[in-house]
Amino acid sequence: MFVFLLKRFSLKNPKSISQLALTTKYTADFIWLQTKSLSSSTMSKTALMILSQGAEEMETVITVDMLRRGGVTVTLAGLDGETPVLCSRQVTLLPDKSLANALAESSQYDAVILPGGLEGSERLSKSDVVGTLLKEHEKSGKIVAAICAAPTAFVAHGVAKGKRITSYPTTKDNITSDYTYVEGERVVVDGNIVTSRGPGTAYWFGLKLIEMLTGKEKADQVEKGMIISGY
């Protein structure tokens, strides 16, 4: 809402006309600046979660749920289309849309996230579309994140080389010497690369992504509301 102070001007007085013109200009500038400020403040951060057959359902749902609680606009995109996806523990999830449609609507997101699951991670590793997407987002400085077995897709596509990463313990041997492997940490952050270990660390994975996208205060609010700690 904008409130303006109106002043009576005499159109017969050139000085008043000049004042009116100047006031009109300042008012227009004020409206533009306020509108720009409001637009910037209401724009939500965006995240793309790629769902493939055999994905780990807890890591998928927990991460998407937490990010939405944190005010992030999340798109759950099906690698192979919009049809329901059977996950690793026989839970079926319905994508918001296909990956192709998600990329047609927006070629860049603030974060691209890969859930784990052995079969799901293998499918992500074999997808040229996923490889190109990860490389473009890494190059642009966007967040590129993976949990559980999904960091093996980084290796397959040559993403995040030279970075510190972690993964599900049994996939450690699949992480090549191009990376520094980290154990003993729930979540590992190296620049714009975020990795985590498995279903049990998905909550901290989600919190870290909220912190990076919307700030520590918002992450703390979500953590408190979900009673992740402090109980």
C-alpha positions as CSV (number, residue, x, y, z in Angstrom):
1,M,0.0,0.0,0.0
2,F,1.3,3.4,-0.9
3,V,0.3,6.7,0.8
4,F,0.9,10.0,-1.0
5,L,0.7,13.6,0.2
6,L,-1.2,15.7,-2.3
7,K,-0.5,19.4,-2.8
8,R,-2.6,22.0,-4.6
9,F,-0.8,23.5,-7.6
10,S,-1.8,26.5,-9.7
11,L,-1.5,25.7,-13.4
12,K,-1.2,29.5,-14.0
13,N,2.1,29.6,-12.1
14,P,5.1,28.2,-14.1
15,K,6.9,27.5,-10.8
16,S,4.0,25.3,-9.6
17,I,3.9,23.5,-12.9
18,S,7.6,22.7,-12.4
19,Q,7.0,21.5,-8.9
20,L,4.2,19.3,-10.1
21,A,6.4,17.7,-12.8
22,L,9.2,17.1,-10.3
23,T,6.8,15.7,-7.7
24,T,5.3,13.4,-10.4
25,K,8.8,12.1,-11.3
26,Y,9.8,11.4,-7.7
27,T,6.4,9.7,-7.1
28,A,6.9,7.4,-10.2
29,D,10.5,6.6,-9.1
30,F,9.2,5.8,-5.6
31,I,6.6,3.4,-6.9
32,W,9.1,1.7,-9.1
33,L,11.6,1.2,-6.3
34,Q,8.9,-0.1,-3.9
35,T,7.5,-2.4,-6.5
36,K,11.0,-3.8,-7.3
37,S,11.7,-4.2,-3.6
38,L,8.4,-6.1,-2.9
39,S,9.0,-8.3,-6.0
40,S,12.5,-9.2,-4.9
41,S,11.4,-10.0,-1.4
42,T,8.6,-12.3,-2.4
43,M,10.6,-14.3,-5.0
44,S,11.1,-17.8,-3.7
45,K,14.3,-19.9,-4.1
46,T,13.8,-22.9,-6.4
47,A,15.0,-26.4,-6.2
48,L,14.8,-29.4,-8.6
49,M,14.7,-32.9,-7.2
50,I,15.1,-35.6,-9.8
51,L,13.2,-38.8,-9.1
52,S,14.1,-42.0,-10.9
53,Q,12.9,-45.6,-10.5
54,G,14.6,-47.2,-7.5
55,A,15.1,-43.9,-5.7
56,E,15.3,-44.0,-1.9
57,E,11.9,-42.7,-0.8
58,M,12.8,-41.3,2.6
59,E,15.6,-39.2,1.2
60,T,13.3,-37.9,-1.5
61,V,10.2,-37.1,0.6
62,I,12.1,-35.8,3.7
63,T,14.2,-33.4,1.6
64,V,11.3,-32.1,-0.5
65,D,9.1,-31.7,2.6
66,M,11.7,-29.8,4.6
67,L,12.6,-27.5,1.7
68,R,9.0,-26.6,1.3
69,R,8.7,-25.9,5.0
70,G,11.7,-23.6,4.5
71,G,9.9,-21.6,1.9
72,V,11.7,-23.1,-1.1
73,T,9.7,-23.8,-4.3
74,V,10.5,-27.4,-5.0
75,T,9.8,-29.3,-8.2
76,L,9.8,-33.1,-8.0
77,A,10.7,-34.1,-11.5
78,G,10.4,-37.6,-12.9
79,L,13.4,-38.7,-14.9
80,D,11.4,-40.8,-17.2
81,G,8.2,-38.8,-17.3
82,E,5.2,-37.8,-15.2
83,T,4.0,-41.4,-14.3
84,P,4.2,-42.8,-10.8
85,V,7.7,-43.9,-9.7
86,L,8.3,-47.1,-7.8
87,C,11.0,-46.5,-5.2
88,S,13.5,-48.8,-3.5
89,R,11.2,-49.9,-0.7
90,Q,8.2,-50.4,-2.9
91,V,6.7,-47.0,-2.1
92,T,5.2,-45.3,-5.2
93,L,5.7,-41.5,-5.6
94,L,4.0,-39.2,-8.1
95,P,6.3,-36.6,-9.6
96,D,5.0,-33.0,-10.0
97,K,6.0,-33.2,-13.7
98,S,8.5,-34.8,-16.0
99,L,12.1,-33.6,-16.0
100,A,11.7,-32.6,-19.6
101,N,8.8,-30.3,-18.7
102,A,10.6,-28.9,-15.7
103,L,13.6,-28.0,-17.8
104,A,11.3,-26.5,-20.5
105,E,9.8,-24.2,-17.9
106,S,13.1,-23.2,-16.3
107,S,16.6,-24.2,-17.4
108,Q,18.2,-23.1,-14.1
109,Y,17.2,-23.7,-10.5
110,D,18.9,-22.5,-7.4
111,A,19.6,-26.1,-6.4
112,V,19.6,-29.5,-8.2
113,I,19.2,-32.4,-5.8
114,L,19.7,-36.1,-6.4
115,P,18.2,-38.7,-3.9
116,G,19.9,-42.0,-3.3
117,G,18.9,-45.6,-3.8
118,L,21.2,-47.9,-5.7
119,E,19.0,-48.4,-8.7
120,G,17.9,-44.8,-8.8
121,S,21.5,-43.6,-8.6
122,E,22.5,-46.0,-11.4
123,R,19.8,-44.5,-13.6
124,L,20.9,-41.0,-12.7
125,S,24.5,-41.9,-13.6
126,K,23.5,-43.2,-17.0
127,S,21.4,-40.2,-18.0
128,D,23.0,-37.7,-20.3
129,V,20.4,-35.1,-19.5
130,V,21.2,-35.3,-15.8
131,G,24.9,-35.1,-16.6
132,T,24.5,-31.9,-18.6
133,L,22.2,-30.4,-16.0
134,L,24.6,-31.1,-13.2
135,K,27.6,-29.6,-15.1
136,E,25.7,-26.5,-16.1
137,H,24.5,-25.8,-12.6
138,E,27.9,-26.5,-11.1
139,K,29.5,-24.1,-13.6
140,S,26.8,-21.4,-12.7
141,G,27.6,-21.7,-9.0
142,K,24.2,-23.2,-8.2
143,I,23.9,-25.7,-5.4
144,V,24.4,-29.3,-6.6
145,A,23.5,-31.8,-4.0
146,A,23.3,-35.6,-3.6
147,I,22.7,-38.0,-0.8
148,C,23.4,-41.7,-0.1
149,A,24.4,-43.5,-3.3
150,A,23.7,-40.5,-5.5
151,P,27.2,-39.0,-5.3
152,T,28.3,-41.8,-7.6
153,A,26.4,-39.9,-10.3
154,F,28.9,-37.1,-9.7
155,V,31.7,-39.5,-10.5
156,A,29.9,-40.9,-13.6
157,H,29.4,-37.4,-15.0
158,G,32.7,-35.8,-13.9
159,V,31.0,-33.3,-11.6
160,A,32.5,-31.7,-8.5
161,K,36.0,-33.0,-9.1
162,G,38.5,-32.1,-6.5
163,K,35.7,-31.5,-3.9
164,R,35.2,-33.0,-0.5
165,I,32.2,-35.4,-0.6
166,T,30.6,-38.2,1.3
167,S,28.1,-40.9,0.5
168,Y,26.5,-44.1,1.8
169,P,29.4,-46.1,3.4
170,T,29.1,-49.1,1.0
171,T,29.6,-46.8,-2.1
172,K,32.9,-45.4,-0.8
173,D,34.9,-47.6,-3.2
174,N,33.0,-46.1,-6.1
175,I,34.2,-42.6,-5.3
176,T,37.4,-42.2,-7.3
177,S,40.6,-40.4,-6.3
178,D,39.3,-37.3,-8.1
179,Y,37.5,-36.6,-4.9
180,T,38.4,-36.2,-1.2
181,Y,36.2,-38.7,0.7
182,V,34.9,-37.7,4.1
183,E,33.6,-40.0,6.8
184,G,32.1,-39.1,10.2
185,E,30.1,-36.2,9.0
186,R,26.3,-36.2,8.4
187,V,26.6,-33.5,5.7
188,V,29.6,-32.3,3.8
189,V,29.6,-28.9,2.1
190,D,32.4,-27.8,-0.3
191,G,31.5,-24.6,-2.0
192,N,28.3,-25.2,-3.9
193,I,28.5,-29.0,-3.6
194,V,26.5,-30.7,-0.8
195,T,26.5,-34.4,0.0
196,S,25.1,-36.6,2.7
197,R,25.2,-40.2,3.9
198,G,21.8,-41.8,3.9
199,P,18.1,-41.9,5.1
200,G,19.0,-41.2,8.7
201,T,21.0,-38.0,7.7
202,A,18.3,-36.7,5.4
203,Y,17.0,-34.3,8.0
204,W,20.3,-32.6,8.4
205,F,20.8,-32.7,4.6
206,G,17.5,-30.8,4.3
207,L,18.4,-28.3,7.0
208,K,21.7,-27.5,5.4
209,L,20.0,-26.9,2.1
210,I,17.5,-24.6,3.7
211,E,20.3,-22.7,5.4
212,M,22.1,-22.2,2.1
213,L,19.0,-21.2,0.2
214,T,17.0,-19.1,2.6
215,G,19.3,-18.5,5.6
216,K,20.2,-19.9,9.0
217,E,17.3,-18.3,10.8
218,K,14.8,-20.1,8.6
219,A,16.6,-23.4,9.0
220,D,16.5,-23.0,12.8
221,Q,12.8,-22.3,12.6
222,V,12.2,-25.5,10.6
223,E,14.4,-27.5,13.0
224,K,12.5,-26.2,16.0
225,G,9.1,-26.8,14.4
226,M,10.0,-30.4,13.5
227,I,11.6,-31.1,16.9
228,I,14.8,-32.5,15.2
229,S,16.7,-31.4,18.3
230,G,15.9,-29.7,21.5
231,Y,13.3,-32.2,22.7
